[in-house]
Amino acid sequence: MDRSPKQRCVEFLISPRFASNVLVFVLAVTAAASGFIANLTRNLKAAGAPTIFSEISEYSNLRILRQAIERAKLRDFMSDHEKCLTLFAPTDSAFESVLHKRLLPCVTNHYNVNRCLSLDQLLSSTSLNKLLLNHVVDGNLSLDSSAKESFLHFLGDSVEKLVKNETGHASIGNAAVIVANVRVGNGMMHLIDNVLGSVDPESGLSSDVSLDAEAVLSALKLTDADFFNVTKRQEMAEGAKALNIPGFQKNRNQVGYPDGGLTNAPVLVFDPSMNEADFTGPDTKFSYPSLAAGITRPSTDEDLAFMTILELGALLKSKKVTSVELVKVFSERLKRYDSTLKAVVTYTEELAQEQALAADKLLQQGTYLGPLHGIPYGLKDIIAVPGYRTTWGSTSFKDQFFNEEAFVYTRLKEAGAVLIAKLATGSLAYDDVWFGGRTRNPWNIEEFSTGSSCGPAAATSAGTIPFAIGSETAGSISYPAARTGVTAFRPTFGMVSRWQIMSLSESLDKIGPFSRSIEDCTIVLDVLRGKDPRDLSSKNIKLKDPFSIDVKKLTVGYLPDAEMEVVRILKEQGVKMVPFDLKYSVDSAQQILNFTMDVDMLAHFDHWQRAGLDDAYEAQDQWPVELRRARLISAVDYIQAQRARHKLISEVLEALKGIDAFVGNATDWEKVAVGNLVGMPVAIIPAGLKSIQNPPPEGTRRRTTVTAGIYARPYGDSEVLALAMAFQKVTKHHLQRPPVDNVKP
C-alpha cells in the first residue's frame, strides 16, 4: 500500500532557547518508530526537560495533538516561561488546517506566523536565528540542491557531529538548539535513533492516566455493569492499569494499523450453514444460454447502452462491435451524466483502452474468453486496483493507492472484462454521501440513491455501464438497487472473496453484481465465485446450474409484504406458491446487526478514530456517532450478540424447512438485518413503476421504482436466480430506461 504522501516520521517543536524549561514535542508517525521509542525515552527526561509524547500514524492527527497539549498544560507552561511553541508542517495544507481549526492558539502569535512556511520559505525566514526544527520526513520530502545547501550552511559546524550519529547541543544566532541524531544525504533528512517521549517504558501507560474505583464505576454504568462494590472496582482499576491497558496497546500496535481491515483477519470465521453444508463434491461452471443468434447492432448508441451482457457479447463475438467502441460509448455516457449523478470517482481510461485493445486482439485471433469478454464494467471504490486510487469514498483516504489487486478484479480481468471506472461509494461504505458529493437516483434525480453501493447502482441504472460490482454489509446492495430500479444479487456469505476490499465486518461483508438482468448477474457471479485462500470465509460452493433448474418443482413462500405481481407471475410459471411467515423469537435482528457491524468496523478503523480523522468525515451523523457509541460496547456484550445471532440463524433455518425460497420486501430493515446476519442470498428485481410524490402539474417522466426480493436459505443461490429469471422472462420491468437525459422535472 502506498501511503507515502501521508506518512511522516518525526517532528520536533522546540522553544527559542535551550534550557531546563525547553519543551520538545515528538510525533512518532510510523509503526516502526514506536518500536524504539521506549528504549530512547529517557534521553530528555534525564536532562529534566518537560516533554510530551504522542504516537500517531498520520500527520493529520489533530485531536491527539490537542489532547496531548492539554494534558501537558502547555498553555500554562508557555505563560509561566514566556515561551512559544513553533510548529513546522510538511505541507501548507497541514499547517493551515491546524490554524484554521484553532487547535493550537499558541502558534498563531509566534513571530506573527499565520500560515505555513514551506521548507524553502523556512530556510530564508528571518526566524531562523530564533529556532531550529529537525524535520524528519522518512523519504517523503526531497530538497533541491539550493535548498539543501542553504540548510547545510544553516547547520554549520554541527553537520559533522550529526553525520557521526552524535547527539549535541548547538547555538545559532540567538537560538540555543537541541539536535537529534540526523543523517543528511541524497537531499533527504532521516531520523536515526533519537526519539524522545514521556511514555513509561515499564507499563506503556501515560503518566497522567488516573484510574480508580470511581472512574471504573462511571465506565461500568455505560456498559450496564455497575454492580461491583468499591473494593472490587478498585481491584478492577488496578488490574486494568497494570494488565489490560498495556495489553490493549500491544495488540493495537501489532494489528491496529493500517485502517480498513485488509490484513490480520480474525481467526473466528462465520459459517452460514452452521456446519451442515457439504461441499466435497466437484463444482462446475454454469451452462449459459446461447448468445443471441442473428443479433444486429442498434442504430443508436442509446439502444446499444441498454443491451444486456449476453446481447453485447453476441455483437462482440460476431465482430459487429469492438470492445474499444463499447468503451468509447460507455465512457462518454458516464461523463455526460456524471455531473448530475455523482457516480464516478475515477475514470480508468488508460487501463480501459489497454484492456479493450487486448480483448479485440484475442477475438481477431479466434480466442473467446466467455460472455464477459470485452464488456466494460465498473467497481465500487472500496475494491483495490493497482495504479488507481482506492478512496473508500473518504476525504481521509482519497489519495490512497494499493499495489495488490482485489480478487474480484483479478477474476474479471481473466474473464476479459474491461474496467472503465471506479464508482462512488458512500464514505467508508456508509450510505450515499462521499467526498465528491452525493449520488443521485436516475429515476428521480431529486432523490439520492441510498446505500453505499450508490455508484454501481446509479451507473448501471442510467445505462452508463453494462454491469458493476458492489458490496453489502447491511443493505448496501439491496437499498440502492431498489431505489434505482436495477437488478442486483447479494450472494450467500462466503460465495465471493473479499480480498483487498475495505472491510466493515468479516462475518457480514458480501460482494455482488448490479446489471441489466438477472441473467447478467448470474454470469458475473459464476466468474466471481470460488475459494480464495487469502479470505478465510470464502468457499468452493457447489451450486446447481440456475439455467437448468425447473422452477415448476420448487415450493416458494410469500410473506405478507410480498409484491403480489411477483407471486402471481411465478404461480403462472408453475411454481408452487404458499403463504409464509418468517418467525423467530429474537427481539431485534437490527440490534444484533448493529452491535456486530459497529464493533467490527471500529476494530478496522480504531486508528482512524483515535487520530481524530472522524472529524473530517463527510456526514457527521453517520459513522462518527455510531463508532463512538460502539467504543462503549463491551467484549462480553459483543459475544452475547453473537450468541443471539446463533439463536436467530437456527430459528430462521428451521422456519425455512419445507420451502426452496420466499418472496418478500427487499428493503424492509428487519429483513435486511436478518438476511445479512443469516448470510442468505437475495435477488433484488424491478417489479414496476409508480408516480412520484407531489409530481409537478405539467407532468414528469420521473418515477418511483417498485421492487421485490427473492430470498433463500444459505447456498440456495441457484434457486433464487432461477426464480428471478422465470419472472423476468415474461416481464419487462427490468428493461425500462430512466429519464436521466432530462434533469428537469
MARDRENBA-50256 format. One record per residue (C-alpha): residue in one letter; x, y, z. Coordinates in steps of 0.25 Angstrom, whole numbers, plus 5000, padded with zeros to 4 digits. Example, Ala and Ser with C-alpha at 12.3 -4.5 7.8 and 13.67 -1.06 7.14 Angstrom:
% MARDRENBA-50256
A504949825031
S505549965029
% end
This chain:
% MARDRENBA-50256
M500050005000
D500650144996
R500350235008
S501650315005
P500950455003
K500350445017
Q501450375026
R502350465034
C503450405043
V503650515054
E503450665057
F504250735067
L503650865073
I504650945080
S504551075088
P505451185085
R506551155096
F507051025101
A506951025116
S506350935126
N505050985123
V505050955108
L503950875102
V504150775092
F502950715085
V503150585078
L502150525068
A502450375065
V501750355052
T502150215047
A501950085053
A503450065052
A503650185061
S502850135072
G503750005074
F504950085079
I504350205086
A504250135099
N505750105099
L506150245096
T505050325104
R506050345116
N506950445108
L506250575110
K505550525123
A506950515129
A507250655125
G506050705133
A505350755120
P503850755120
T503350665108
I502050625102
F501950495094
S500850455085
E500950325076
I500150345063
S500050295049
E499650415041
Y500150555041
S498650605042
N498550555056
L497950685061
R497150625072
I498250555079
L499150675077
R498150755084
Q497950655095
A499450645097
I499650795099
E498450795108
R499050685117
A500350755118
K499750885122
L500550945110
R499851085111
D500151095126
F501651055122
M501651165111
S501051265121
D502051235132
H503251245124
E502851335113
K503151235102
C502451205089
L502351075082
T502651065068
L502050965058
F502650935045
A501850855036
P502250775023
T501150835015
D500450965014
S499050905016
A499450825028
F499950945036
E498751035031
S497750935035
V498350945049
L498251095049
H496851095043
K496351005054
R497051085064
L497450955071
L498851025074
P498551165078
C499951185084
V500451165070
T499751275063
N500451395071
H501851335070
Y502651425061
N501351475054
V501251335047
N499851325041
R500151225030
C501051105027
L502451125023
S502951035012
L504350975014
D504951075004
Q504251195012
L504751145025
L506151145020
S506051285016
S505251335028
T505751435038
S505251345049
L506351245046
N507251315056
K506251285067
L506051135066
L506451005059
L505450895055
N505950765052
H505050725041
V505050575039
V504250525027
D504650385025
G504750395010
N503550475007
L504150615004
S505250644995
L506150764995
D506650834982
S508150864982
S508051004986
A507150974998
K508050865002
E509250965002
S508451065010
F508150965020
L509550915022
H510051055023
F509051075034
L509450955041
G510951005040
D511950925048
S510850835055
V510750755042
E511950675045
K511550635058
L510150595053
V510750505042
K511550435052
N510250405060
E510650485072
T509650565080
G510050705082
H509550845086
A509750955076
S509551105077
I509151185065
G508951335066
N508151355078
A507551215078
A508051105087
V507750975080
I507550835083
V507950745072
A507550605069
N508350505062
V508150535048
R508750485035
V508750575023
G508950505010
N508350504996
G507550634999
M506750565010
M506850565025
H506550445033
L506350415048
I507350315052
D507050285067
N506850395076
V505350395078
L504850455091
G503650445100
S502850435113
V502350295112
D502750205124
P503550095117
E503149995128
S501650005126
G501450075113
L500350165120
S500450315120
S500750365134
D499550455135
V498550345134
S497650335146
L496950205149
D496150185162
A494950125167
E494050245163
A494650245149
V494250095148
L492850125153
S492650235143
A493150135132
L492250025137
K491050105136
L491250125121
T491249975119
D490149935129
A491049865138
D491149955151
F490849845161
F492249835167
N492549895181
V493649995183
T494749895187
K494449815175
R494449935166
Q495849985172
E496349845169
M495849855155
A496449995153
E497849945157
G497749815148
A497349905136
K498449995138
A499549885140
L499049785131
N497849815122
I498249955116
P499749905113
G499149785106
F498149875098
Q499349965094
K500249845090
N499149775081
R498749905075
N500149935071
Q500249795065
V499049795056
G498249935058
Y498849995046
P498750025034
D497250055034
G496249975026
G496349835032
L497049785019
T498049705028
N498149615040
A496749555039
P496149495052
V496249345053
L494749335056
V494149305043
F492649315041
D491949185034
P490549225030
S490149075029
M490449055043
N491448945040
E490348865032
A490748895017
D491548785010
F492448844999
T493248724996
G492748694982
P493248754970
D492748894965
T492548924950
K492249054943
F490849094939
S490349064925
Y490049194919
P488949224909
S489349224894
L489749364890
A488649434882
A488649384868
G488549484857
I488649604866
T488949734860
R489649864865
P488549964869
S488450094861
T488750184873
D489750174884
E488650194894
D488050064890
L489450004890
A489650054904
F488449974910
M488749844904
T489049724913
I490349654915
L489949544906
E489449634895
L490749714895
G491549584896
A490849544883
L491149664876
L492649654880
K492749514877
S492149534863
K493049654861
K491949754859
V492449844870
T493849854877
S494249864891
V494949994888
E493650044882
L492850004895
V493850064904
K493650194896
V492150194897
F492050164911
S493150254916
E492450374908
R491150334915
L491850334929
K492450474926
R491150524920
Y490250494932
D491250494944
S491150644947
T489750614951
L489850464956
K491250484964
A491450334962
V492950334957
V494150344966
T495250314956
Y495250284941
T496250174937
E496350224923
E497750174920
L497550034926
A496150024919
Q496850054906
E497949954908
Q496949844913
A495949874901
L497049864891
A497549734897
A496149674897
D495949714882
K497249654878
L496949524885
L495649524877
Q496349544864
Q497249434867
G496049344870
T496149334885
Y494849364893
L494949364908
G493449364911
P492249454912
L492949564919
H494049574908
G494149714904
I493049764913
P493249894920
Y492949904935
G493149984948
L493649954962
K493150014975
D494350094980
I494650004992
I495249904982
A496749914980
V497249934966
P498749954965
G499150094958
Y497850154962
R497350224975
T496450134984
T495850254992
W494750175000
G493950304997
S494650375009
T495450505009
S496350445019
F496750335009
K496550404995
D497950394991
Q498150254995
F498750144986
F498949994987
N499949914980
E499249784981
E497949754973
A496649704979
F496249564976
V494949604969
Y495749704959
T496649584956
R495549494953
L494849594944
K496149634937
E496449484934
A495049474928
G495349584918
A494449694925
V494949834923
L494949934935
I494550074931
A494350144945
K494450134960
L493050164964
A492550244976
T492350184990
G491850255002
S492950295011
L493550175018
A492350095012
Y491250175019
D490050225011
D490250314998
V491050435003
W492550434999
F493650534997
G493150564983
G491750594987
R490450514988
T490050414977
R488650424971
N487550334966
P487450334951
W485950304952
N485750434960
I486950524961
E486350604973
E486550474981
F487850414985
S488250274982
T488350224997
G489350115001
S490850115000
S490850034986
C490250164981
G491150184969
P491050044964
A489450054965
A489350184959
A490350164947
T489650034943
S488250094944
A488650204935
G489150114924
T490550174926
I491150044929
P490649894926
F490949844940
A491649874953
I492149814965
G491749864979
S491749814993
E490749795005
T490949785020
A489549835024
G488749875011
S489749945002
I489349854990
S487849844994
Y487549984996
P488250054984
A487749944975
A486349964979
R486350114979
T487050124965
G486250014959
V487349914955
T487449764956
A488549724967
F488949604974
R489449584988
P490049444989
T490149355001
F491249395010
G492649335006
M492249324992
V493249424987
S494549464993
R494749604999
W496249604997
Q496749754996
I495349804998
M495149905010
S494449825021
L493349875031
S493149735037
E493849605033
S492549525037
L491549615029
D492249675016
K491849615003
I492149644989
G491149644978
P490749704964
F489849804958
S489349784944
R488249804933
S487649664936
I487749544946
E488349464935
D489549564935
C489649554950
T489749404949
I490849414938
V491649514947
L491449424959
D491949304952
V493249374949
L493449434963
R493049314972
G494149214978
K495049194989
D496249294991
P497249245002
R497449395006
D495949415010
L495749305021
S494249315019
S494249285004
K493849145000
N493749064987
I492249054988
K491548944979
L490349004973
K489248954963
D489349014949
P488249124951
F488049124936
S487648974937
I486648984949
D485248944946
V484449044955
K483248964954
K483848874964
L484048984974
T483249024986
V483349174989
G482749245001
Y482249385000
L482249485012
P481049575015
D481849695009
A482249624997
E482049694983
M480749614979
E481049634964
V482349544966
V481549444973
R480549444962
I481549434951
L482349314958
K481049244960
E480649254946
Q482049194942
G481649074950
V482349104963
K481649054976
M481449184984
V481049174998
P480749275009
F481949285018
D482349355031
L483849375035
K483749345050
Y484849355061
S484849395075
V486049485075
D485449625079
S486249705069
A487149655058
Q487449805055
Q488149825069
I488949695067
L489449745053
N489749885059
F490649825070
T491349735061
M491649825050
D491949945058
V492949875067
D493649805055
M493649935048
L494350005059
A495349905060
H495749925046
F495750085048
D496250095062
H497450175058
W496550265049
Q495650295061
R496850315071
A497550405061
G496250495061
L496050475046
D494650455048
D494550605050
A494750615035
Y493650505032
E492650555021
A491450525029
Q491650555044
D490350485048
Q490750355042
W492050275045
P492650375055
V491450365064
E491250215062
L492650175065
R492750265077
R491650185083
A492250055078
R493450095087
L492550065099
I492049925095
S492849825104
A493449705099
V492449625107
D491349685101
Y491849675087
I491949525089
Q490549515095
A490149585082
Q490849475074
R490149365083
A488749435080
R489149435065
H489349285066
K488049265072
L487449355061
I488049275050
S487649145056
E486149185057
V486249245043
L486749125036
E485749035044
A484649135038
L485149115024
K484948965024
G483948915014
I484149035004
D485249064994
A485149214994
F484249324998
V483749454993
G483749585001
N484049735002
A485449764998
T485749885007
D484949855020
W486149885030
E485849765039
K485849665027
V487149735022
A487749715036
V487249565037
G487749535023
N489149595025
L489249525039
V488849395034
G489649405021
M488449385012
P488549414997
V487549504991
A487149554977
I486649694976
I485749704964
P484949824958
A483449804958
G482849924953
L482850084954
K481850174961
S481750324961
I482650414970
Q482050484981
N481550624978
P481850624963
P481850754956
P480550804950
E481150794936
G481550644938
T482850574939
R483550454934
R484150434947
R483650304955
T483750234968
T484250094965
V483549964971
T484449854974
A484349714981
G485349624988
I485449474985
Y486149404997
A486649265001
R487449195011
P488949205010
Y489449134998
G488149144991
D488649244981
S488349164969
E486849144973
V486749294975
L487449324962
A486549224954
L485249284960
A485749434957
M486049384943
A484649324942
F484049454946
Q484849544936
K484649444925
V483149484924
T483249634929
K483949754924
H484149834937
H485649814937
L485749874922
Q485150014926
R486050134924
P486150244934
P485950394929
V487450424932
D487550504920
N486450604925
V486950664938
K485850764938
P484450724944
% end
